[in-house]
Amino acid sequence: MLPIRLNKGLIAKIALSLALVLFITAVCTVKISTDKSLPYTIWISKRIQHTYKKGEYVLIRYNNIKLIKQIKCLPGDELYTINDCFYCNAEMLGCAKLFDRKGNFTTPFYYNG
């Protein structure tokens, strides 16, 4: 068997990449979205032990866009849609717009559960 000569620069890059992957998986949660609205988007979020409450606001960053959303429904609550309107435990949260700012039809999101 012939000896294999390894490039020190390549070994350093592999070690750095492995360390970065281990750090991200230890400190963050990595998820891949298969939803039609954000197909195959990778989400990396910090693992924060925080219990969210109704009425709190959260900041979501996506493609250099910052969205501020208010929490209206929590795990264990019943979220469902009727005629493009969303309800949480029989309280109406709001209705989805059928057209975007440019007048293009948007695909409605329906959820019951």
C-alpha positions in Angstrom: 0.0 0.0 0.0 1.3 3.4 -0.9 1.5 6.2 1.7 -1.0 9.0 1.2 0.2 12.5 1.6 -2.4 14.8 3.0 -2.4 18.5 2.3 -2.2 20.4 5.7 -4.5 23.1 4.3 -7.2 20.5 3.4 -6.9 18.9 6.8 -7.4 22.3 8.5 -10.5 23.0 6.3 -12.0 19.6 7.1 -11.3 20.0 10.8 -12.8 23.6 10.8 -15.9 22.4 8.9 -16.4 19.5 11.3 -16.0 21.8 14.3 -18.5 24.2 12.8 -21.1 21.4 12.2 -20.6 20.1 15.8 -21.0 23.6 17.2 -24.2 24.4 15.2 -25.8 21.1 16.2 -24.9 21.5 19.8 -26.1 25.1 20.1 -28.7 25.4 17.5 -31.7 23.6 16.1 -31.6 22.9 12.4 -34.8 22.3 10.4 -35.6 22.0 6.7 -39.0 23.3 5.6 -40.9 21.4 2.9 -43.9 23.7 3.1 -45.1 25.1 -0.2 -44.8 28.7 1.0 -41.0 28.3 1.9 -39.9 25.2 0.0 -36.7 23.5 1.2 -35.7 26.4 3.4 -33.1 25.7 6.1 -33.9 27.2 9.4 -31.2 27.5 12.1 -32.4 28.8 15.4 -30.7 29.1 18.8 -31.8 26.6 21.4 -33.4 28.9 24.0 -35.2 27.5 26.9 -38.1 29.9 26.8 -41.8 29.3 27.3 -43.8 31.6 25.1 -47.0 33.1 26.3 -50.0 34.4 24.4 -49.6 38.0 23.5 -45.8 38.0 23.4 -44.1 39.2 20.2 -41.4 37.3 18.3 -38.9 38.5 15.7 -38.5 36.2 12.6 -35.8 36.9 10.1 -36.1 35.5 6.6 -34.2 36.5 3.5 -33.1 39.9 5.0 -36.7 40.6 6.0 -37.7 41.0 9.6 -41.2 40.0 10.6 -42.6 40.8 14.0 -45.4 38.4 14.9 -47.6 38.2 18.0 -48.2 34.7 19.5 -51.9 34.0 19.5 -52.1 30.2 19.7 -49.9 27.8 21.7 -49.3 24.0 21.5 -52.4 22.3 22.9 -54.7 25.0 21.6 -57.0 24.2 18.7 -56.1 26.1 15.6 -58.4 25.8 12.5 -59.6 27.7 9.5 -63.1 28.5 8.2 -63.5 30.4 4.9 -59.9 31.8 4.9 -60.2 33.0 8.5 -58.1 31.6 11.4 -59.5 30.6 14.8 -57.8 29.5 18.0 -60.1 27.9 20.6 -63.1 29.5 18.9 -61.5 33.0 19.0 -61.1 34.6 15.6 -57.5 35.6 14.9 -57.8 37.1 11.5 -58.4 36.4 7.8 -55.9 35.6 5.1 -55.7 37.9 2.1 -56.4 36.2 -1.2 -54.2 38.6 -3.2 -50.7 40.0 -2.6 -49.6 43.6 -3.0 -49.1 43.2 -6.7 -52.6 41.7 -7.2 -51.4 38.1 -7.6 -53.5 35.3 -6.2 -52.0 33.7 -3.1 -52.4 30.0 -2.3 -54.6 29.8 0.8 -53.2 28.0 3.9 -55.6 25.7 5.7 -55.0 24.0 9.0 -57.2 22.1 11.3 -55.8 20.6 14.5 
